[in-house]
């Protein structure tokens, strides 16, 4: 708002709009008419010849009319200017000021319009500020929504028993999609104290860390975070001068980094390291730290589940498909039988049964038909062996039988009978008639062919390379 003019106490002309209009009307109409009437009456109507006095009267009339015009113009022009300014403001030029001069009613109107403009301008500024705040809030909400969606997806993968490598790769990828993180690394402690193995890296294609996955890293900063089981952060202006993280900055090309320890039931199992590659070190927001903790807990859960799964798998003794014993059980049981045989000077034999060319047969008949043959073969072998003998599926199409208290000759004779029965019952008709499957047999004995389970397995596998008759009688 701009307002100029002289004070009312020093004004020689009327300041009111009404007075100005009356004065301009008098000067432009009443006064000229009175002057002309006076001139006509004084000069003697209808006298035509003008004299000097009449010319002076005409001049006075013109002056009065001009003075009235100027007063009226002084009233109209400010109104016109205010109309122009108001239209410009209504058109969006809110920064434009309404020019106000004088101190009459028009000036007061202009001052009021100018105050309204100032308020509108202030409200628009507030609206812009609110709009920017709303935009930032929406961005934050969208960011957190995406992160929570990733968290739910990771939880779903864990609940569905997805492989640990797949869960880890997905989690590290989602971390690098956060604005603050350009690089994410999974570290696990090595046998050498203070040394960490880089298990997986996710970042740019030219990342230095991705070229060093197979190599370990030794850093006191990481060791302290691991031992204390507490997050550690290197951020802000002082990050570049931190000597403890110099090796990590040189190794991975990061300027700021945050380390989240991983633990399972109080036992430390690894570190989750995330870093920023921006030119200047940044400060990690509090919500980013909290999200990293959540991702760290999820990764710990996935790693714990993987360890429990491996432990449970180690405790399993039966094959899921055939129902006979699995490789782990057969290996452990064979070692026990060998020790018992050595202690009591008794024989112990091992027989291996392999379905020759079974992979090609599976491609021809399909997985379901091939699995049916495996089940039938396992069932046929199980019927032929004794109560103390142990049958196991130790390969895709490889079976093994432990024969306690049997010599190699006795085990060979029994293996031949089993071979004949299985060949007739399971492999000699049906889908195998056009492309017959042969049952290969190899036999070994302790201590004749070895004094350990691995030695007996190796000798029996060598027997599988002979012809059927030779394998049985060898």
C-alpha positions as CSV (number, residue, x, y, z in Angstrom):
1,X,0.0,0.0,0.0
2,X,1.3,3.4,-1.0
3,X,-0.4,6.5,0.2
4,X,0.8,10.1,-0.5
5,X,-0.7,13.5,0.1
6,X,-0.7,16.6,2.2
7,X,-2.2,16.8,5.6
8,X,-5.8,17.9,6.0
9,X,-4.8,20.9,8.2
10,X,-2.8,22.5,5.3
11,X,-5.3,21.7,2.5
12,X,-6.5,24.7,0.4
13,X,-8.9,22.6,-1.6
14,X,-11.7,20.4,-0.3
15,X,-10.7,16.8,0.5
16,X,-14.1,15.2,0.4
17,X,-15.4,13.4,-2.7
18,X,-18.8,15.0,-2.4
19,X,-17.4,18.5,-2.1
20,X,-15.1,17.9,-5.1
21,X,-18.0,16.8,-7.2
22,X,-20.2,19.7,-6.2
23,X,-17.3,22.2,-6.8
24,X,-16.5,20.7,-10.2
25,X,-20.2,20.9,-11.1
26,X,-20.4,24.5,-10.0
27,X,-17.3,25.4,-12.0
28,X,-18.3,23.6,-15.1
29,X,-21.9,24.5,-15.3
30,X,-23.4,26.9,-12.8
31,X,-20.6,29.5,-12.8
32,X,-20.3,29.7,-16.6
33,X,-24.1,30.0,-17.0
34,X,-24.2,32.8,-14.4
35,X,-21.3,34.6,-16.0
36,X,-22.8,34.4,-19.5
37,X,-26.2,35.5,-18.2
38,X,-24.6,38.5,-16.5
39,X,-22.7,39.4,-19.6
40,X,-25.8,39.2,-21.8
41,X,-27.9,41.4,-19.4
42,X,-25.1,44.0,-19.0
43,X,-24.2,44.3,-22.6
44,X,-27.8,44.8,-23.6
45,X,-29.5,41.8,-25.3
46,X,-29.4,41.2,-28.3
47,X,-26.3,43.2,-28.9
48,X,-24.0,41.3,-31.3
49,X,-20.8,43.2,-31.4
50,X,-18.5,41.9,-28.7
51,X,-16.3,44.2,-26.8
52,X,-13.2,43.7,-24.6
53,X,-15.3,43.2,-21.5
54,X,-17.3,40.5,-23.2
55,X,-14.1,38.6,-24.2
56,X,-12.9,38.8,-20.7
57,X,-16.1,37.3,-19.5
58,X,-15.8,34.4,-22.0
59,X,-12.2,33.8,-20.9
60,X,-13.3,33.7,-17.3
61,X,-16.0,31.2,-18.2
62,X,-13.4,29.0,-19.9
63,X,-11.1,29.2,-17.0
64,X,-13.8,28.2,-14.5
65,X,-14.9,25.3,-16.8
66,X,-11.3,24.1,-17.1
67,X,-10.9,24.3,-13.3
68,X,-14.0,22.2,-12.9
69,X,-12.7,19.7,-15.4
70,X,-9.4,19.4,-13.6
71,X,-11.2,18.8,-10.3
72,X,-13.4,16.1,-11.9
73,X,-10.4,14.5,-13.5
74,X,-8.7,14.4,-10.1
75,X,-11.7,12.4,-8.9
76,X,-12.0,10.0,-11.9
77,X,-8.3,9.1,-12.5
78,X,-7.6,7.5,-9.1
79,X,-10.7,5.4,-9.5
80,X,-9.6,4.3,-12.9
81,X,-6.1,3.4,-11.6
82,X,-7.6,1.4,-8.7
83,X,-9.8,-0.5,-11.2
84,X,-6.8,-1.3,-13.3
85,X,-4.8,-2.5,-10.2
86,X,-7.7,-4.5,-8.9
87,X,-8.1,-6.3,-12.3
88,X,-4.4,-7.1,-12.3
89,X,-4.6,-8.5,-8.8
90,X,-7.7,-10.5,-9.7
91,X,-5.7,-11.8,-12.7
92,X,-3.0,-13.3,-10.4
93,X,-0.6,-10.4,-9.9
94,X,-0.9,-10.6,-6.2
95,X,2.4,-8.8,-5.7
96,X,1.1,-5.7,-7.3
97,X,0.4,-2.7,-5.0
98,X,-2.6,-0.3,-5.3
99,X,-1.3,3.2,-5.7
100,X,-3.1,5.6,-3.4
101,X,-2.6,9.4,-3.4
102,X,-4.5,12.0,-1.4
103,X,-6.7,11.6,1.7
104,X,-10.3,11.7,0.4
105,X,-12.9,8.9,0.2
106,X,-11.2,7.5,-2.9
107,X,-7.9,7.4,-1.1
108,X,-9.6,5.6,1.9
109,X,-11.1,3.1,-0.6
110,X,-7.7,2.5,-2.1
111,X,-6.1,2.1,1.3
112,X,-8.8,-0.5,2.2
113,X,-8.3,-2.4,-1.1
114,X,-4.6,-2.3,-0.5
115,X,-5.1,-3.8,3.0
116,X,-7.2,-6.5,1.5
117,X,-4.5,-7.2,-1.0
118,X,-1.9,-7.5,1.7
119,X,-4.1,-10.0,3.6
120,X,-4.7,-12.0,0.4
121,X,-1.0,-12.0,-0.3
122,X,-0.3,-13.2,3.3
123,X,-2.9,-15.9,3.0
124,X,-1.5,-17.0,-0.3
125,X,2.0,-17.2,1.2
126,X,0.6,-19.3,4.1
127,X,-1.2,-21.5,1.6
128,X,2.0,-22.0,-0.4
129,X,3.8,-22.9,2.8
130,X,1.0,-25.3,3.8
131,X,1.1,-26.8,0.3
132,X,4.8,-27.4,0.5
133,X,4.4,-28.9,4.0
134,X,1.6,-31.1,2.7
135,X,3.8,-32.2,-0.3
136,X,6.6,-33.1,2.0
137,X,4.2,-35.0,4.3
138,X,2.8,-36.9,1.3
139,X,6.3,-37.8,0.2
140,X,7.1,-39.0,3.7
141,X,3.9,-41.1,3.9
142,X,4.5,-42.6,0.5
143,X,8.1,-43.4,1.4
144,X,7.0,-45.1,4.7
145,X,4.2,-46.9,2.9
146,X,6.7,-48.4,0.4
147,X,9.1,-49.4,3.2
148,X,6.3,-51.0,5.2
149,X,5.2,-52.8,2.0
150,X,8.8,-54.2,1.6
151,X,8.8,-55.2,5.3
152,X,5.5,-57.1,4.8
153,X,6.8,-58.8,1.7
154,X,10.0,-59.9,3.5
155,X,7.9,-61.3,6.3
156,X,5.8,-63.1,3.8
157,X,9.0,-64.6,2.2
158,X,10.2,-65.7,5.6
159,X,6.9,-67.3,6.5
160,X,6.8,-69.1,3.2
161,X,10.3,-70.5,3.9
162,X,12.0,-68.8,1.0
163,X,15.7,-69.5,0.6
164,X,17.9,-67.4,2.8
165,X,19.9,-66.2,-0.2
166,X,16.7,-64.9,-1.9
167,X,15.5,-63.1,1.3
168,X,18.9,-61.5,1.8
169,X,19.2,-60.3,-1.8
170,X,15.7,-58.8,-1.7
171,X,16.3,-57.1,1.6
172,X,19.6,-55.6,0.6
173,X,18.0,-54.4,-2.7
174,X,15.2,-52.7,-0.8
175,X,17.7,-51.0,1.5
176,X,19.5,-49.4,-1.4
177,X,16.2,-48.0,-2.7
178,X,16.0,-45.8,0.3
179,X,17.2,-42.3,-0.4
180,X,19.9,-42.3,2.2
181,X,21.6,-45.6,1.3
182,X,23.5,-46.3,-1.9
183,X,25.2,-49.5,-0.7
184,X,24.2,-52.3,1.6
185,X,26.4,-55.2,2.7
186,X,25.9,-58.3,4.8
187,X,29.0,-59.2,6.9
188,X,29.5,-62.4,8.9
189,X,32.3,-63.0,11.5
190,X,35.2,-65.1,10.3
191,X,37.2,-67.6,12.3
192,X,39.9,-65.0,12.8
193,X,38.8,-62.5,15.5
194,X,38.2,-59.0,14.1
195,X,37.9,-60.4,10.5
196,X,34.5,-60.3,8.7
197,X,33.5,-62.1,5.5
198,X,31.5,-60.2,2.9
199,X,28.6,-62.5,2.2
200,X,26.5,-60.3,-0.1
201,X,26.7,-56.7,-1.5
202,X,24.1,-54.7,-3.3
203,X,24.8,-51.3,-4.9
204,X,25.8,-49.7,-8.2
205,X,27.1,-51.9,-11.0
206,X,30.6,-50.4,-10.6
207,X,30.6,-50.8,-6.9
208,X,34.0,-51.6,-5.4
209,X,32.5,-53.8,-2.8
210,X,30.8,-56.1,-5.4
211,X,34.3,-56.9,-6.7
212,X,35.4,-57.9,-3.2
213,X,32.6,-60.2,-2.1
214,X,35.0,-63.2,-1.8
215,X,37.4,-61.2,0.3
216,X,37.1,-60.3,3.9
217,X,37.5,-57.0,5.7
218,X,39.1,-56.1,9.0
219,X,38.0,-52.9,10.8
220,X,38.1,-52.0,14.5
221,X,34.9,-49.9,14.0
222,X,33.0,-53.0,12.8
223,X,34.5,-55.2,15.6
224,X,33.4,-52.8,18.3
225,X,29.9,-52.6,16.9
226,X,29.8,-56.4,16.7
227,X,31.1,-57.0,20.2
228,X,28.9,-54.3,21.8
229,X,25.9,-55.5,19.8
230,X,24.9,-51.9,19.3
231,X,24.4,-49.8,16.1
232,X,27.3,-47.4,15.1
233,X,27.1,-44.4,12.9
234,X,29.7,-42.4,11.0
235,X,28.0,-39.3,9.6
236,X,28.0,-35.6,9.2
237,X,31.0,-33.3,8.6
238,X,33.3,-35.2,10.9
239,X,32.8,-38.5,9.1
240,X,35.6,-37.9,6.6
241,X,38.1,-37.3,9.3
242,X,37.2,-40.4,11.3
243,X,40.3,-42.7,11.2
244,X,38.4,-45.8,12.4
245,X,36.2,-45.8,9.2
246,X,39.0,-44.8,6.7
247,X,39.4,-48.4,5.6
248,X,35.7,-48.8,4.9
249,X,35.5,-45.5,3.0
250,X,38.4,-46.5,0.8
251,X,37.1,-50.0,0.3
252,X,33.5,-49.3,-0.6
253,X,33.7,-45.6,-1.7
254,X,31.2,-44.3,0.9
255,X,31.3,-41.0,2.9
256,X,28.7,-41.8,5.6
257,X,27.8,-45.2,7.0
258,X,25.7,-46.9,9.6
259,X,26.2,-50.4,11.0
260,X,23.4,-52.6,12.5
261,X,24.4,-55.8,14.4
262,X,22.5,-59.0,13.8
263,X,21.8,-61.4,16.7
264,X,19.8,-64.5,17.3
265,X,18.7,-65.2,20.9
266,X,21.5,-63.0,22.2
267,X,24.1,-64.7,20.0
268,X,25.8,-62.3,17.6
269,X,25.7,-63.6,14.0
270,X,26.7,-60.7,11.7
271,X,26.5,-57.1,10.7
272,X,24.3,-55.1,8.3
273,X,26.3,-52.2,6.9
274,X,24.7,-49.4,4.8
275,X,26.5,-46.4,3.4
276,X,26.0,-43.2,1.4
277,X,28.1,-42.3,-1.6
278,X,27.1,-38.7,-1.8
279,X,29.9,-36.3,-2.2
280,X,29.4,-34.7,1.2
281,X,28.7,-36.8,4.3
282,X,25.0,-36.8,5.3
283,X,23.1,-37.1,8.5
284,X,20.9,-40.2,8.7
285,X,17.3,-39.4,9.7
286,X,15.9,-41.0,12.8
287,X,13.2,-42.9,10.8
288,X,15.9,-44.4,8.5
289,X,17.7,-45.7,11.5
290,X,14.5,-47.3,12.8
291,X,13.8,-48.9,9.5
292,X,17.3,-50.3,9.4
293,X,16.7,-51.9,12.8
294,X,13.5,-53.5,11.5
295,X,15.3,-54.8,8.4
296,X,18.1,-56.1,10.6
297,X,15.6,-57.9,12.9
298,X,13.9,-59.5,9.8
299,X,17.3,-60.6,8.4
300,X,18.1,-62.1,11.9
301,X,14.8,-64.0,11.9
302,X,15.5,-65.3,8.4
303,X,19.0,-66.4,9.4
304,X,17.7,-68.0,12.6
305,X,15.0,-69.9,10.6
306,X,17.7,-71.1,8.2
307,X,19.8,-72.4,11.0
308,X,16.9,-74.1,12.7
309,X,15.9,-75.6,9.3
310,X,19.4,-77.0,8.9
311,X,19.4,-78.4,12.4
312,X,16.0,-80.0,11.8
313,X,17.2,-81.4,8.5
314,X,20.2,-82.9,10.2
315,X,17.9,-84.6,12.7
316,X,15.7,-86.1,9.9
317,X,16.3,-89.7,9.2
318,X,13.7,-90.6,6.6
319,X,13.5,-89.8,2.9
320,X,10.4,-87.7,2.1
321,X,9.6,-89.5,-1.2
322,X,10.2,-93.2,-0.5
323,X,9.9,-93.3,3.3
324,X,13.1,-95.2,3.7
325,X,16.2,-93.9,5.6
326,X,18.1,-90.9,4.1
327,X,21.8,-90.5,3.4
328,X,22.6,-88.8,6.7
329,X,21.2,-91.7,8.7
330,X,22.8,-94.4,6.5
331,X,26.2,-92.7,6.9
332,X,26.0,-92.5,10.6
333,X,24.6,-96.0,11.0
334,X,27.3,-97.5,8.8
335,X,30.0,-95.9,11.0
336,X,28.3,-97.4,14.1
337,X,28.1,-100.8,12.5
338,X,31.7,-100.7,11.4
339,X,32.8,-99.8,14.9
340,X,30.8,-102.6,16.4
341,X,32.1,-105.1,13.8
342,X,35.7,-104.1,14.5
343,X,35.1,-104.4,18.3
344,X,33.6,-107.9,18.1
345,X,35.5,-109.1,15.0
346,X,32.3,-109.5,13.0
347,X,31.7,-108.8,9.2
348,X,29.6,-105.9,7.9
349,X,28.7,-105.3,4.3
350,X,27.3,-102.5,2.2
351,X,25.3,-102.9,-1.0
352,X,24.5,-100.0,-3.4
353,X,21.6,-100.3,-5.9
354,X,21.5,-97.8,-8.8
355,X,18.8,-97.4,-11.5
356,X,20.9,-97.1,-14.7
357,X,19.9,-94.4,-17.2
358,X,17.1,-93.2,-14.9
359,X,17.5,-89.5,-15.7
360,X,16.8,-90.1,-19.4
361,X,13.9,-92.3,-18.5
362,X,12.5,-89.6,-16.3
363,X,12.6,-87.1,-19.2
364,X,10.6,-89.6,-21.3
365,X,7.9,-90.5,-18.8
366,X,7.7,-87.4,-16.6
367,X,8.4,-86.7,-13.0
368,X,5.3,-88.4,-11.5
369,X,5.9,-91.7,-13.3
370,X,9.6,-91.6,-12.4
371,X,8.8,-91.0,-8.7
372,X,6.4,-94.0,-8.8
373,X,9.2,-96.2,-10.0
374,X,11.5,-95.0,-7.1
375,X,8.8,-95.8,-4.6
376,X,8.2,-99.2,-6.0
377,X,11.9,-100.0,-6.1
378,X,12.4,-98.9,-2.5
379,X,9.4,-101.0,-1.4
380,X,10.6,-104.1,-3.3
381,X,14.1,-103.9,-1.8
382,X,12.7,-103.4,1.7
383,X,10.7,-106.6,1.5
384,X,13.8,-108.6,0.6
385,X,16.1,-107.5,3.5
386,X,16.1,-108.6,7.1
387,X,15.0,-106.8,10.3
388,X,18.5,-105.7,11.3
389,X,19.4,-104.6,7.8
390,X,18.9,-100.9,6.9
391,X,17.8,-99.5,3.6
392,X,18.3,-95.9,2.6
393,X,17.9,-93.6,-0.4
394,X,21.3,-92.0,-0.7
395,X,21.0,-90.3,-4.1
396,X,18.4,-89.3,-6.7
397,X,18.1,-92.9,-8.0
398,X,20.7,-94.6,-5.7
399,X,19.8,-96.9,-2.8
400,X,22.1,-98.4,-0.1
401,X,21.6,-101.3,2.2
402,X,23.7,-102.0,5.4
403,X,24.1,-105.7,6.0
404,X,25.3,-106.3,9.6
405,X,26.7,-109.7,10.3
406,X,27.0,-110.6,6.6
407,X,30.2,-111.2,4.7
408,X,30.7,-109.9,1.2
409,X,29.7,-113.3,-0.4
410,X,26.5,-113.4,1.7
411,X,25.7,-109.8,0.9
412,X,26.4,-110.5,-2.8
413,X,24.0,-113.4,-3.0
414,X,21.3,-111.5,-1.3
415,X,21.9,-108.5,-3.6
416,X,21.5,-110.8,-6.6
417,X,18.1,-112.0,-5.4
418,X,17.0,-108.4,-4.7
419,X,18.2,-107.4,-8.2
420,X,16.2,-110.1,-9.9
421,X,13.0,-109.4,-7.9
422,X,13.1,-105.6,-8.5
423,X,13.9,-106.1,-12.2
424,X,10.8,-108.4,-12.5
425,X,8.4,-106.5,-10.3
426,X,9.3,-102.9,-11.0
427,X,11.4,-102.5,-14.1
428,X,10.5,-105.4,-16.5
429,X,7.1,-104.2,-17.7
430,X,5.0,-101.1,-18.4
431,X,6.7,-97.9,-19.3
432,X,10.1,-99.6,-19.0
433,X,9.4,-102.3,-21.6
434,X,10.3,-100.2,-24.6
435,X,13.2,-98.6,-22.7
436,X,14.1,-101.0,-19.9
437,X,15.8,-99.8,-16.8
438,X,18.6,-101.9,-15.3
439,X,19.3,-102.2,-11.6
440,X,23.0,-101.9,-11.0
441,X,24.6,-103.4,-7.9
442,X,27.9,-102.9,-6.1
443,X,29.0,-104.6,-2.8
444,X,31.8,-103.9,-0.3
445,X,32.7,-105.3,3.1
446,X,34.6,-104.2,6.2
447,X,37.5,-104.7,6.7
448,X,38.1,-106.3,3.3
449,X,37.4,-103.2,1.2
450,X,38.0,-100.6,3.9
451,X,37.8,-99.7,7.5
452,X,35.6,-96.6,7.3
453,X,32.2,-95.8,5.9
454,X,33.6,-93.5,3.2
455,X,35.9,-96.3,2.1
456,X,33.1,-98.8,1.8
457,X,31.0,-96.3,-0.2
458,X,33.8,-95.7,-2.6
459,X,34.5,-99.4,-3.1
460,X,30.8,-100.1,-3.7
461,X,30.5,-97.2,-6.2
462,X,33.4,-98.7,-8.1
463,X,31.5,-102.0,-8.3
464,X,28.6,-100.1,-10.0
465,X,30.8,-99.7,-13.1
466,X,30.8,-103.5,-13.9
467,X,28.3,-105.6,-15.7
468,X,25.4,-106.9,-13.5
469,X,26.8,-110.5,-13.3
470,X,30.3,-109.3,-12.5
471,X,29.1,-106.9,-9.8
472,X,27.1,-109.6,-8.0
473,X,29.9,-112.2,-8.1
474,X,32.9,-110.0,-7.7
